[in-house]
Amino acid sequence: MARAFMRTSVLLLGVCVLAFCLEAGAKPKVRPAPRRATGAAYQAHVKKWHTAPPDARAPTDPSGRPRLVLENVNTGARVELDAGSDDGGFGPAELTRATSVLGDSRKNREREMDSALLDLLYRLQRHFDAPCVRVVSAFRSGGASQHAKGRAADIVIPGVADEKLASVARGLGSVGVGLYPKSGFVHVDVRERPHYWVDASGPGAPTPHKPRARRKSKKPGKG
């Protein structure tokens, strides 16, 4: 009897507290659902990323060599980096400057980017004679992906179709290349062996897993 009375008392107390909160105008806290960048607004951003200013060219260093220009589409940060050669070759000071633009803006964390990644981005910028490389995401803290290692970036080259960018990137050696047609960017990373994929999932959606191929069953022999 005592236990039943206590349970009833606790239940009544909870009902009274809830009624008091509703009467006072207090609303229970509800976690908002995570926002996903979809629809016309997101596509407008994608179009803006891909649009190059008329007659825009990358700035040059004193020797006349184009600088690597990185623009973060999320924060608006921009940096111009001097290369040591036509294929890249960025020194420690330039790596530090790149890190400040390519960090994880969601968690306010940074990691020094791999110099080979900057070389890759520079080669792509120069191949298309582009004014800059626009970065959707680079370093992302957590996990064991190439992004977490500072070896990957999701990018857009203004004025260049993503399919064309992915095709050219695939020919640059040991490079990981992911084409994201619905999200509107190309993933590039530096790795030991080349790898290529297409992810047709929308922005913010989980990547669908490919179903495993089923083995064909052997037909029973005749006789």
DAWODA-V161776 format. One record per residue. RES is the residue in three letters. PHI is phi in degrees with one decimal (* if undefined). D_FIRST is the distance of its C-alpha to the first C-alpha in Angstrom with 2 decimals. Layout:
res phi d_first
RES PHI D_FIRST
RES PHI D_FIRST
This chain:
res phi d_first
MET * 0.00
ALA -63.2 3.79
ARG -65.6 5.53
ALA -63.4 5.16
PHE -64.3 6.11
MET -65.9 8.69
ARG -62.8 10.06
THR -65.0 10.59
SER -66.1 12.24
VAL -63.8 14.41
LEU -62.6 15.48
LEU -64.5 16.48
LEU -61.4 18.29
GLY -63.4 20.19
VAL -65.2 21.26
CYS -64.7 22.49
VAL -63.5 24.47
LEU -62.8 26.05
ALA -63.8 27.01
PHE -64.1 28.54
CYS -64.0 30.55
LEU -67.1 31.89
GLU -68.0 32.85
ALA -81.2 34.63
GLY 89.6 36.53
ALA -75.6 35.13
LYS -113.2 35.25
PRO -63.6 33.20
LYS -73.3 35.46
VAL -124.3 36.69
ARG -69.5 38.99
PRO -69.2 42.27
ALA -67.5 43.54
PRO -59.8 46.44
ARG -77.8 49.73
ARG -118.4 52.32
ALA -77.8 55.98
THR -135.7 57.04
GLY 81.9 59.17
ALA -63.8 62.30
ALA -62.2 61.47
TYR -65.8 61.24
GLN -62.5 64.40
ALA -65.8 66.17
HIS -64.1 65.35
VAL -59.2 66.64
LYS -62.5 69.86
LYS -65.5 70.32
TRP -58.5 69.87
HIS -85.5 72.59
THR -86.9 75.04
ALA -97.7 77.80
PRO -58.8 79.66
PRO -57.0 83.24
ASP 58.2 85.68
ALA -75.8 83.09
ARG -132.9 84.07
ALA -68.6 82.46
PRO -65.7 83.90
THR -116.5 86.22
ASP -85.0 86.70
PRO -56.4 90.07
SER -85.4 91.42
GLY 93.8 90.67
ARG -81.9 87.82
PRO -60.7 84.82
ARG -85.5 81.71
LEU -79.1 78.31
VAL -112.3 76.35
LEU -113.0 72.56
GLU -123.4 70.58
ASN -87.3 66.78
VAL -71.5 65.83
ASN -88.6 62.38
THR -105.1 63.40
GLY 81.5 67.05
ALA -68.0 68.17
ARG -142.0 71.64
VAL -143.3 73.74
GLU -114.7 77.32
LEU -117.0 78.06
ASP -87.5 81.46
ALA -89.6 82.04
GLY -85.5 84.20
SER -153.8 85.82
ASP -68.8 86.00
ASP -103.7 83.05
GLY 124.9 80.79
GLY 75.0 80.60
PHE -97.2 78.38
GLY -77.8 78.33
PRO -56.3 75.42
ALA -64.8 75.81
GLU -70.0 75.65
LEU -62.8 72.59
THR -64.2 70.81
ARG -67.8 71.74
ALA -65.8 70.55
THR -60.0 67.21
SER -67.2 66.53
VAL -94.6 66.90
LEU -101.2 65.21
GLY -74.3 61.97
ASP -83.1 58.41
SER -72.1 58.10
ARG -68.6 54.43
LYS -110.4 53.36
ASN 55.0 56.42
ARG -126.3 57.53
GLU -132.1 60.96
ARG -150.3 62.63
GLU -61.0 66.34
MET -77.6 67.54
ASP -66.2 69.58
SER -61.5 73.28
ALA -65.2 73.89
LEU -67.2 71.61
LEU -62.4 73.70
ASP -60.2 76.82
LEU -63.2 75.43
LEU -63.1 74.61
TYR -66.4 78.07
ARG -64.1 79.80
LEU -69.0 78.00
GLN -60.3 78.86
ARG -70.9 82.49
HIS -59.3 82.75
PHE -93.7 81.94
ASP 50.4 83.75
ALA -88.9 80.58
PRO -74.5 79.99
CYS -170.1 76.61
VAL -116.7 73.59
ARG -94.5 70.46
VAL -108.4 67.28
VAL -83.3 64.01
SER -160.0 62.14
ALA -130.3 63.29
PHE -68.1 61.19
ARG -130.1 57.49
SER -73.6 55.27
GLY 96.0 52.85
GLY 81.6 53.34
ALA -126.4 56.46
SER -76.3 58.59
GLN -63.7 62.17
HIS -62.0 60.95
ALA -67.2 58.86
LYS -91.7 62.00
GLY 72.7 64.16
ARG -117.7 66.27
ALA -142.1 65.44
ALA -152.1 65.79
ASP -97.6 65.17
ILE -133.4 68.33
VAL -136.4 70.55
ILE -104.6 74.32
PRO -55.7 75.50
GLY 84.7 77.86
VAL -120.9 77.03
ALA -67.6 75.06
ASP -59.5 72.13
GLU -62.3 73.58
LYS -68.0 76.84
LEU -60.7 75.15
ALA -63.0 73.13
SER -63.3 76.31
VAL -68.3 78.25
ALA -60.9 75.45
ARG -64.6 75.30
GLY -92.6 78.90
LEU -105.5 78.39
GLY 96.3 77.52
SER -77.8 74.20
VAL -129.9 72.09
GLY -92.6 68.74
VAL -131.5 69.02
GLY -122.5 66.27
LEU -96.7 67.13
TYR -118.6 64.38
PRO -63.4 65.96
LYS -82.6 63.01
SER -81.7 62.07
GLY 83.4 65.72
PHE -153.6 66.55
VAL -122.8 67.79
HIS -87.1 66.09
VAL -132.2 68.58
ASP -149.9 68.06
VAL -107.6 70.12
ARG -152.4 69.34
GLU -74.9 71.13
ARG -127.3 71.48
PRO -67.1 71.90
HIS -150.2 69.12
TYR -139.2 68.88
TRP -153.0 66.18
VAL -124.4 65.36
ASP -117.5 61.90
ALA -91.2 61.65
SER -72.9 58.08
GLY -76.6 57.80
PRO -63.0 57.12
GLY 86.0 53.55
ALA -91.3 52.79
PRO -65.5 51.98
THR -71.0 54.98
PRO -69.9 54.92
HIS -87.8 55.34
LYS -73.5 58.28
PRO -68.9 57.47
ARG -71.1 58.89
ALA -70.1 61.91
ARG -83.9 61.31
ARG -77.0 63.59
LYS -75.7 65.81
SER -76.0 65.31
LYS -75.6 68.44
LYS -76.5 69.92
PRO -65.4 70.51
GLY -68.4 74.15
LYS -80.5 76.38
GLY 100.0 77.86
